[in-house]
Amino acid sequence: MKASNKPGQQPGTGLQWRRIMLNKYTLTFLAFLLWMVFFDQNRISRQWMLSDTIYNLNEEKEDYGKKINEVKGDIYDLERNKEKFAREKYYLHQKGEEVFIMKDDKKKEKTRTQ
């Protein structure tokens, strides 16, 4: 029997390909791969979604950490001088009094780096 091959194709190549595809290990691997990609509880799309959720939660954690530090600084200022804190933070003043607030950016930068 002659195998009909296309020009430039070695004899038996189609038969070798068929043997590989029908091999029980290849079929088992393909079935396992399909199961893991589409049907398993730990499928790839779910893993990507979970890793994205973890990334977002870590970002929120950093943001909340920064907010906690700001609030701790406000608490410290409040404990040191309540009147100054109320005037600066909430612009409170007595009747007939004007309050001018001057902010020193250099002072804040020094305290941040320490």
Stockholm file with secondary structure:
# STOCKHOLM 1.0

chainA/1-114         MKASNKPGQQPGTGLQWRRIMLNKYTLTFLAFLLWMVFFDQNRISRQWMLSDTIYNLNEEKEDYGKKINEVKGDIYDLERNKEKFAREKYYLHQKGEEVFIMKDDKKKEKTRTQ
#=GR chainA/1-114 SS CCCCCCTTCCTTHHHHHHHHHHCHHHHHHHHHHHIIIIISTTCHHHHHHHHHHHHHHHHHHHHHHHHHHHHHHHHHHHHHCHHHHHHHHHCCCCTTCCCCCCCCHHHHHHHHHC
#=GC SS_cons         CCCCCCTTCCTTHHHHHHHHHHCHHHHHHHHHHHIIIIISTTCHHHHHHHHHHHHHHHHHHHHHHHHHHHHHHHHHHHHHCHHHHHHHHHCCCCTTCCCCCCCCHHHHHHHHHC
//
